[in-house]
Amino acid sequence: MSKEERLEAFEKMLQNVNDRYSDIISKMEKLKAEGKMKSVTYNQLMAEKLSLQKIISMYEIYGLIER
């Protein structure tokens, strides 16, 4: 894989992570407004949100993105 291909793959992955993170936040806010913070779905979304936050944090630590 060339450097250009690696960069393109990274950019796609970063966009996917950011899009998914935003989608999860929206879904969690909706569930919270409905009083469903103890639901299985909410808990699953929270777990995925934390996983994505860790990925984003690693990007920040290595200087690949700024927040």
C-alpha positions as CSV (number, residue, x, y, z in Angstrom):
1,M,0.0,0.0,0.0
2,S,1.4,3.4,-1.0
3,K,1.6,6.3,1.4
4,E,-1.2,8.0,-0.5
5,E,-3.4,5.0,-0.2
6,R,-2.6,4.8,3.5
7,L,-3.5,8.4,4.0
8,E,-6.7,8.0,2.0
9,A,-7.7,4.9,4.1
10,F,-6.9,6.9,7.3
11,E,-9.0,9.8,6.2
12,K,-11.9,7.4,5.4
13,M,-11.6,5.7,8.8
14,L,-11.4,9.0,10.6
15,Q,-14.6,10.3,8.8
16,N,-16.4,7.0,9.7
17,V,-15.4,7.3,13.3
18,N,-16.5,10.9,13.5
19,D,-19.8,10.2,11.7
20,R,-20.6,7.2,13.9
21,Y,-19.7,9.1,17.1
22,S,-22.1,12.0,16.1
23,D,-24.8,9.5,15.3
24,I,-24.4,7.8,18.7
25,I,-24.6,11.1,20.5
26,S,-27.8,11.9,18.7
27,K,-29.4,8.6,19.5
28,M,-28.3,8.8,23.1
29,E,-29.8,12.3,23.5
30,K,-33.1,11.0,22.0
31,L,-33.2,8.1,24.4
32,K,-32.3,10.3,27.3
33,A,-35.2,12.7,26.4
34,E,-37.5,9.7,26.4
35,G,-36.3,8.6,29.8
36,K,-34.7,5.4,28.5
37,M,-31.3,5.9,30.1
38,K,-31.5,2.4,31.7
39,S,-32.3,0.6,28.5
40,V,-30.1,-2.0,26.9
41,T,-29.9,0.1,23.7
42,Y,-28.7,3.1,25.7
43,N,-26.1,1.0,27.4
44,Q,-24.9,-0.5,24.1
45,L,-24.6,3.0,22.6
46,M,-22.6,4.1,25.7
47,A,-20.2,1.3,25.3
48,E,-19.6,2.1,21.6
49,K,-19.3,5.8,22.4
50,L,-16.6,5.1,24.9
51,S,-14.7,2.9,22.4
52,L,-14.9,5.6,19.7
53,Q,-13.8,8.2,22.3
54,K,-10.7,6.1,22.9
55,I,-9.9,5.9,19.2
56,I,-10.3,9.7,18.9
57,S,-8.1,10.2,21.9
58,M,-5.4,8.1,20.4
59,Y,-5.5,10.2,17.2
60,E,-5.1,13.3,19.4
61,I,-2.2,11.8,21.4
62,Y,-0.3,11.1,18.2
63,G,-1.0,14.5,16.7
64,L,-3.1,13.2,13.9
65,I,-6.1,15.4,14.7
66,E,-6.9,18.4,16.9
67,R,-10.1,18.8,18.9
